[in-house]
Amino acid sequence: MLKRITQCLIIILLPILFIVGFMLAAQVARADNHLVTNASDSDPGSLRQAIADASDGDTITFNGDYTIYLNSTLVIDKRLTIDGSGHAVTVSGDSGGDGSPDVRVFYIQNTAIATLTHLSIVSGTADYGGGIYNNYGTLTIISSTLSGNSASGQGGGIYNNGTLTVISGIFSGNSTSGQGGGIYHNMDMLTVISSTFSGNSSDDGGGIYNYAGTVSVQNSTLSGNSANWWGGGISVWGGTLTVISSTLSGNLASDQGGGIYTFNIGDTVSVQNSTLSGNLAFDGGGIYHEGGTLTVISSTLSGNSADYGGGIEIAGGTVNVQNSTLSGNSATGTTDWYGGGAIDQWEGISLIINSTIVSNTAAYSGGGRDGLWLEDGTMTISNTIVAYNDTANCTISGGTFNGSDHNLANDATCPGFINSSTIYLGPLANNGGPSTSSGQATFTHALLPGSAALDAGNDATCLSTDQRGVARPQGAHCDIGAYEKTQDQQYRYNYLPVILKNVGP
């Protein structure tokens, strides 16, 4: 009986397995490779012809180094990979090769699932998306360069309405007179990993502009980008931005937010294990925040400058600064309006925990406003060092200042703080921790032996790790500031007493 049942099952299953195998084989057979054999725009063997001939799921490759000058935009409406690996392949919107952009390079239809890898996409121009317009498709860009593209409206490099992932990309010298010099992102998902944005420009969002979408920037560098108004590096008008292990340096906004600009009441912005340095703006050199929630965790803001809010300008919303270092930032305005070398808060709510705020300056002619300047709103601080800022660590002009939870200053300007002359700190340096896109950890000020910050924190409110990820407490109690001194550090300093000369930053 069992033998007969087995025979029946075999008879039933064999045709089914044969059909499934045939279908799978047919599917594999359909995933063809198309070879581009010349730099022509439309002839047989051209990239345009390969796109036209390709079926869903196919791959296009190249047999040599080519610069392809387009007379019209290349349209992708299917599941397709264009792979220039092993060759130098440039696709240009400069039709005549005369240095004058003429057409957009790629248009991605909503039916497309496209991957562009190892390509240079250059000299495209359009009203929206000079290099690429993604019209609700799914686009992945890998190890490719977008350079010298421009848009009269939005998205010099890319205008993205769909799902966009950029891995190991380079965006340089793209521009628009509107928003998003590198990328304009609109209400969907943008993920940027291990990529570089440099020298891109716009009115708003020199590197990246996010309108009500979700943006994740990981292990990437945005440097030397500029905006005529807001967000030299990144501008957020609604939606979510997460910046992780990244570097924003030398970006410029003529108005607000040299590094990052965030405005909308619904914004959620998180900066984690990242460095913002040398960014410049009129207001908010490192970050300008006016609405929603901004969280800065295990990050360093250094050398940023603005007329007010050299490090961070808080113009509303909620700001949380945790395990972070603000050092060497400056407020350069000299009249009564200006100040806040590290932070200027004129509205909103801020909470600063286990952070180190030192060596910041303000040029205000009346003196003070070098470190923290509270004009209005509520500022609550715990387990934090605010010290060695030029003439005044804290300036309280209005609002509510809560500073009684185990904080240190080296003057009497911060209400509730402990005033100490022995807040011994090392210089701003790489003292270890997870690396960022620069290949280094975020810089910190180490606590030196004998520092008043050692074992002086409130264990009930200290964070569980320091800026570098070192567990707290290492001693009898947690340390004050962004840095928790370890026992092996004590051993090294015992044998290098010359470092004790570094009193203050």
N, C-alpha and C positions, 0 to 999 in steps of 0.2 A: 504493500500500500504506500509506504513512504517513498519507495523508488518511483512509483507512478506519479505521485505528487511532485517530486523533484523534476521528473521529465516534463511535466506540464508547465512548471514554472520556467524551465529553460526555454520551452517553446514560446511562452508568452514574452519573456524578457529579452530574448535575442533580437527580435525586430526593433524593440524599443531602444536597446543599446546601440544598434546599428544606425537608427535614425539620429539619435543624439550625437554619436560620433561623427556622422556625416555633417550635421549642422555645425559642430565645433570646427571641423576641418574647413568647411566652407567659410566660416567666420575668420579663421586664421588666414585663409587664402585671400580674403578680401583686404587684409591689412597689408597693402602693397607699399613698395618703396618707389618713389619717383625721383629721378636723378636730373638735376639742373646741370646743363652742359655748356651754357654760354651766359653772357651778361645782357643779352637782348631783353627788351621789355615785353615782346609779344610773339617772337618766333618759336617754332618747335625747339624744345630743349630749354626754354626760358622758365623763369620762376612763375610768371603769370600762367603759362600753359600748363605747368605742373599742378598749380592750384585748381585750374579748370578740370584737369583730367583726374584728379584725386577723388577717391571715394571716401566715405565716412570711415575714419580710423586709420587712414594712410599716413605715411611719413614722406617728407620731401627732404632730400639731401643734395649735396653739391660735390662736383668732381674737381673743383679748383677754387682759386681766389677770384672773387668777382665783385665789382661795383656796379650795381644795377640802378640806372636812372629811370625813374618812372614817369610816364606821360599821364597816368591816371592812377587812382588809389587801388590797391590790392584788397579785394573783399574776401573774407573767410566766413563761410556759412555752415561749416560742418565740423566734425571732430577731426582735427588735423594737427600734425606736428611739422614744423619747419626747423630743420636742424643744420646749422652751419659748422658743426664741430669739425675740427681739423683743418679748417680753412678760414681765411679772412673774407667774410661776406658782408658787404655793405649794401643796404637798400636805401636809396635816396629819393627824396621828393623834389630834388633839383633836376627838373626834366632835361634841361640842356647842359647840365654839368658846368654851368657858368657861375656858380656861387650864389645863385638867386633861387630860394625855395619857391616851388610852384604848386605842389599838390600834397595832400595828406598821404602818408605811407600805407597804413593798414586801417581797414574798417572791419570790426568784428561784429557779425550779426548776432541776434539773440538766440539763434539756433546753434551757435558755434561753441565748441569746447576746444580751444586752440592753445598750443604750446609753441612759443618762439624761443629758440635756444641758440646761443652763440652767434648772434647777429648784431650788426650795427645798424640802427635805424636813425637816419640823419636827415636834416634839411627838409623836413616836412612842414607844411603850413596849411592852416584851415581856420575857420572861425572857432571850432571846438576840437581839441585834440589834434595838434599839428602832426605829431608822430603817429599816434594811434587813437582811434575812437572806439571804445568798447560799448556797444549798444545792448546792454543786458545779457551779454554772453559770459562765458567763463574763460578767463585768459590767464595763462601762466607764462611768465617771462623769466628765463634762466640764463645767467652768464651772458647777458646782452647789454648793449650800450644804446642809450637814447641821447642824442647830442645835437644841438643846434636846431631844434624844432621850435616852431612858434605858432601861437594862436592869437587871433584878434579878440576872441571872447574869453574862453577858459581852457585850461589844460594845455600848456605849451608842449609838454612831452606826451602826456596821456590824459584824455578825458574818459573817466571810468564811471559807467552807469551800472556795471555788473559786478561780478566777483573777480578780483584781480589779486594775483600772487606774484611778487617779484622776489627772486632769489639771486643773490650775487649780481645784482644789476648796477649799472653806472648811469646816472642821470646828470648831464653836465651841459651848461650853456643853453638850456631851454628857457623860453620866455613867453609871457603873455601880458597883454595890457589889462587883463581881468584877474581872475583868481587861479592859483595853482601853476606856478612856473614849471615845476617838474611833473606833478600829478594833481589833477582836480578829481576828487572822489565824491560821488553823489549817492548817499543813502543805501549803500550795500556794504560789502566786505572787502577791505584792502589789507593785505598782509605783506610787509616788507621785511626781508630777512637778509642779513649780511650784505647790505647794499650801500652805495655811496651817492649822495646828492650834493653837487658842488656847482657854484656859479649859476644857479637858476634864478630867475627873477620874475616878479609880477607886481601887481598892486597889492595883492593880499595872498599870503601863503607862498613865499618864495620857493620853498622846496616842495611842500605838500599842503594842499587845502582840503579840509574835510567838511562837507556839508551834510550833517545829520546822518552820517554813516558810522561804521565801526572800523577803526584803523588800529593796526598793531605794527609797531616798528621795533624790530629786534636786532640787536648786534649790528647796528648800522650807524653810518656817519653822515651828518648833514653839516656842511661847512661852506662858508662864503656865499650863502644864498641871500637874496635881498628882496624886500618888499617896500613899495613906495608908501604903504600905509601900515599894514598889520601882519605880524607873523613872519619874520624873516626866514626862520627855519620851517615852522609848522603853524598853520592857522586852523582853529576849530570853531565852527559856527553850528553848534548842535552835534549830538552824537557822542561817540566814545573814542578816546585816544589812549593807547597804552604804549609807553616808550620803555623798553627794557634793554639794559646792557648796551646802551648806545651813547654816541657823542654828538652834541650840538655845539659847534664852535665857530666863532667869527661870522655869525649871521647878523644881518642888519635889517631893522625895520625903522623907517623914518618916523613912524608914529609910536605904535605900541607893540611890545612883545618881540624883542630881538631874537630870542630862541624859540619861544612858544607863545602864541596868543590864544586865549580861550575866553569866549564872550557870552555864550548863550546860557540862559538859566538852566537848561537841561543838560549841559555838558558834564561829562564825567571823564576826567583826565588823570592818568596815573603815570608818574615817572619813577622808575625803579632801577637801582644800580646803574645809574647813568651820570654823565658829566656834561654840564652846560658851562662853557668857558668862553670868555672873550666876545660874547654877543653884545650888540649895541642897539639901543632904541632911545627915543625921547622919553618913554614911560615903560618901565618894566624891562630892564636890559636882558635878564635871563628869561623870566616868565612874566606875562601880564595875565591876570585872572580877574574876570568880572562877574561870572555867573556859574552856577552849578557847583561841582566839587572837584577840587584839585588835591591830589595826594602825592607828596614827594617822599620817597622811601630810599634810604641807603644810597643817596646821591650827593654829588658835589656841585655846587655853583660857585665858580671862582672867576675873578677878573672880568665880570660882566659890568656894564655901565649904562646909566641913563640919567636924565635930569632928575627923575625921582624913581625910587624902587630899583636901585642898581641890580640887586639879585632878583627880587620878586616884588611886583606891585599887586596888592590885593585891593581891588576896587569893588568887591562884593562877593557873594557866595560863601563857600566854606573851603578853607585851606588847612590841610594836615601836613606837617613837616615832621618826619620821623627818622631818627638815625641818620641825619644828614649834616653836611658841612657847608657853611656859607662863609667864604674867605676871600678877602681881597677884592670885593665888589665895591663899586663907587657910584654915588649920586653926584652928578657933575653940575647941576643947576645951582646958581648962587643966590637967587632971590628968595623971597619968603614963601613962594609956592613949593619949593623943591627940598628934597632930602630923602633919607632912608637908604643908606649905603647898602645894607643887606636886605631889609624889608621895609616897605612903606605900606601901611594899611590905613585906608581912609573910609572903608566900609567893610561889612561882613564879619565873619567869625574865623579865627585862626587858632590852631592847637599845635604847639611846638613841643616835641618830646625827644629827649636824649639826642640833642643836636649840639653842634659846636659852631658858634657864630663869632668870628674873630677877624681882626685886621681889615675891616670895612671902613670906608671913609665917605664923608659928604663935604661938598664945597660950599654949602650954605654959609653966607656971610655972617649970620648971627651966631654960628657955632652950634655944635650938637648934630643930632639926626644922623649920626654916623652908622650906628648899628641898626636898632629897631626904632621905627617912628610910627607910633600909634596916633592917628588923627581921630578915628572914630571906630565903632564896632567893638568887638570883644576879642581880646588876645589872652590865651591861657598857655602858660609855659611850665614844664616840669623837667627835672633832671637835665638841665641844659646849661651850657657855658656861653655867656655873652660877655666877651672880654677883649681888651686890647684894640677895640675900635677907637678911632682917632681921638676925638675930644669928649664923646659921650656914648656909652653903650646903649642906653635907652632914652628916648625922648617921648614923653606922654603928653600929647596936646589935647586929648579928649578920649571918649570911649571908656571901656572897662578893661583894666590890666590885672590879670591874676598871675602873680609870680612867686608865690610862697612855697612851692613844692620843690625844695632841694635844688635850687639854681645858684649859679656862681657868676659873679662879676668882679671886676677889679676897680670899680668905682661905686658911688652911691646913687646912680641915676636910675636903677631898675628896682622899683618898689617890690619888697618881699624877698629880694635876692640876698644871698650871703656875700658880703664884700670881703674879698681876699686878695692879698698881694702875692700869694704863692700858687697861682694857677699855672704851673709849669707845663709848657707845651712845646713839642717839637715843631719843626717847620712843616708846611703842607707838603706831603710826600706820599709815595706809594708804600703804604705799610701793610700791604697784603689784602686779600679778599678776592671775590670773583672778578674775572677780567671783563672789560667792556670791548667795544669795537676797536678801541685803540690798542688792544693787546695788554693793557695795564688795568689794575684795579682803580676804582675811584679813590682819589687822594684824601687823606685824613691828617689831622694833627694828633700825633701820639701824645699820651700823658707820660710825663717824665717822673722819675722817683721824687717823692716829696710833694707832688702836686696835691693841692687841696681837693681836687676832684676824685682822688682815689678812695674807693670804699665809702663814698659820701652820698650815694644816691638813695632813693627811696625804693626798696625792693618791691613794694606793693604797686608802684606805678612805672618802674623801669621796664623797658622792652626786653624780650627774652634773649635777643642777640644784639650785637653792636653793628655798626655800618658795614663791617667786613664779614659779618656772619659769625663772629666769635660769641660763644655762649656767655650769658650773664647769670650770676656774678662769677668772677674769677677769684675774688677775695672774699672777705667777710661780708661785704655788701657790694651792690653794683656800683660802677663808677658813673660820675656825672659826665655828660657829653656824648658824642657819637662814637667814642673810642673806649673799649674795655681793655685795660692793660692785662697781659697774660704773665704768668710766672716766668716763662723763659725770657720774656722781654726784660724783666727785673734782673735776671742773671747777666744779660748782655750789658745793660747799663751799669751794673756794678763794676764792670771791667772797662767801661768807656766813660769815665766821669766828665770828660770834656763836653759831652752832650748836655750836661747840666747847665752849661752856659746859655743854652737856648731857653731863656725865660721869656715867655711870650712868643708870638708867632714870628 
